[in-house]
């Protein structure tokens, strides 16, 4: 049962990152290719602790992408509402 739960979490994390990559600055195709190669590189992992470690790293990447989007949104709003003096 443990392996099925890990498999579900890996697939869910992959889908979440794909969703977040739609607005990636270098383009969706670039992001998708990098994400796919990263996940495929680790596809042979069988040890649960290693898979958990990689999932934690993927969650870190997700948070970093969210921060990137927040900064971009903040900068856009700042440009819109404040004049450059």
C-alpha positions in Angstrom: 0.0 0.0 0.0 2.9 2.3 0.7 4.1 2.2 -2.9 0.7 3.1 -4.2 0.5 6.1 -2.0 3.9 7.3 -3.1 3.1 6.7 -6.7 -0.1 8.8 -6.2 1.9 11.6 -4.5 4.5 11.6 -7.3 1.9 11.9 -10.0 0.0 14.6 -8.1 3.2 16.6 -7.6 4.1 16.3 -11.3 0.6 17.5 -12.4 0.8 20.4 -9.9 4.1 21.5 -11.2 2.9 21.2 -14.8 -0.1 23.4 -13.9 2.2 26.0 -12.3 4.5 25.9 -15.3 1.9 27.4 -17.6 3.1 30.9 -16.9 6.8 30.2 -16.6 8.9 33.1 -18.0 10.9 30.9 -20.4 7.8 29.3 -21.8 5.7 26.3 -21.0 7.5 23.9 -23.4 10.9 24.7 -21.8 9.4 24.1 -18.3 7.7 20.9 -19.4 10.8 19.5 -21.0 12.9 20.2 -17.9 10.2 18.9 -15.5 9.8 15.7 -17.6 13.5 15.0 -17.7 13.9 15.6 -14.0 11.1 13.1 -13.1 12.3 10.6 -15.7 15.8 10.7 -14.3 14.5 9.5 -10.9 12.0 7.0 -12.2 14.0 3.9 -11.1 14.0 4.9 -7.4 12.4 2.2 -5.3 13.5 3.2 -1.8 10.7 5.0 0.0 13.1 7.4 1.8 14.7 8.5 -1.5 11.3 9.0 -3.1 10.2 11.1 0.0 13.4 13.2 -0.3 12.7 13.9 -4.0 9.1 14.8 -3.2 10.3 17.3 -0.6 12.6 18.8 -3.3 9.7 19.0 -5.7 7.6 20.8 -3.1 10.5 23.2 -2.6 10.5 23.9 -6.3 6.8 24.5 -6.3 7.2 27.1 -3.5 10.0 28.8 -5.5 7.9 29.0 -8.6 5.0 30.5 -6.6 7.4 33.1 -5.1 8.6 33.9 -8.6 5.0 34.5 -9.8 4.3 36.7 -6.7 7.3 38.8 -7.4 6.4 39.2 -11.0 2.8 40.2 -10.0 4.1 42.6 -7.4 6.5 44.3 -9.9 3.7 44.6 -12.5 1.4 46.2 -10.0 4.1 48.5 -8.8 4.8 49.7 -12.4 1.1 50.2 -13.0 0.4 52.3 -9.9 3.6 54.1 -9.2 5.4 56.4 -11.6 9.1 56.0 -12.2 10.7 59.1 -10.9 
